[in-house]
Amino acid sequence: MTPPRAAIALAIVFVTVGLLRSTALPAVGITFTDVAASAGLIVPSVYGGVDRKRFIIETNGAGTAWIDADQDGWLDALVLGGTRLIDGQRADDPAIAAAGSTSRLYRNQHDGTFKDITAASGLGLTVWASSVCGGDYDNDGRLDLFITSFGRNRLFRALANGRFEDVSVAQGLPADGPPRWGSGCSFLDFDRDGRLDLFVSN
């Protein structure tokens, strides 16, 4: 009697796992140390409830990006954030936004530390951010940013010295209507005309 294909496949998996477990991997010699505090990356991330999360939006989390925001040859850190809901309700807690931006831009100080320049950068957001992608959509030599979130997405045009301008409405992105939940995004020149196009998943 011929064994079922599923049984054969399962046997192959077990044999493969056994071989992998019996094969000792060489020591790599690489370790990682958490240096966030000493580097100045100290603002806690905010995304949903602290003790419990009632809705999917609270469990999503947000993205980060290493970008040279001020074009000095050193990578800066963009850390996206979210907000919280009023306890027992489905509305955003206004106290979170009143306390300041939950997304942060940190400028690289060239010595292993970072300085929070969020307020001056124009990237101060308190939204349910999801992800960020970068691309020079206007071909001016600076890296522009597109940030997805629940509600609406935003396009930021890079200016000088680590500053950005929200050009979402000017570039035709919807500013009202039903909420959208943007997730991933990517700049690409899909029609090969020398200008970056934008793909957004929802």
Residue, then its C-alpha position, 0 to 999 in steps of 0.5 A: m500500500t502506498p503511503p499517503r503523500a502527507a505522511i511522506a512529507l511529514a516524515i521528510v520534515f521530521v528527518t530534516v529537523g533531526l539533522l539540523r538539531s544534531t548539527a552544531l552551529p559554529a559560534v558567531g561571536i556577535t552580541f548586541t547591547d541595548v544603548a538606547a538610553s545612552a544614545g538619547l533614544i529615550v521617549p517611550s513608544v505610545y500605541g494603544g492601551v498599556d494594560r490591555k488592548r481592545f481593538i486590532i488597531e491597538t496591536n498593530g505597532a508602528g514602523t521606523a526608518w534610518i534616513d539622512a534627514d539633514q543630508d550630513g552623511w549620517l543616518d538619523a532615526l525616525v521612530l513612528g508612534g500611535t495614540r491611545l483610546i479613551d477608556g471604554q470608548r472608541a475615540d482617540d484620547p485627546a490628552i495624548a495629542a495634547a502631550g506632544s507628538t508620539s512620532r519622533l525624529y532624532r538627529n545623529q550627533h556623530d558621536g553615537t548619540f541622537k538629539d530629538i528634533t521633532a518639533a522643528s522637523g515638521l514630522g510631529l504626528t500623533v496618529w495611528a502610524s503604520s509605516v514609512c517609505g522614502g523617495d525623492y518624488d520631486n527630483d530635488g535631491r532630497l529624500d521625501l517621506f510618505i507615512t501611512s496610518f489609520g485615518r489618512n496617509r501623509l506625504f512630506r516634502a524634504l526641505a533643508n536641515g532636517r525639516f519637512e513640509d506636509v504636502s499631502v493635500a497639495q499633491g492630491l492625497p485625500a484629506d477627508g472622507p471615510p477613514r483608510w488604514g494604510s499599511g505598507c508603502s513603497f516609492l518606485d518608478f513603475d512606468r520608467d519615466g524618471r519620476l517616482d510613483l507611489f504604491v500603498s497597501n491597505 
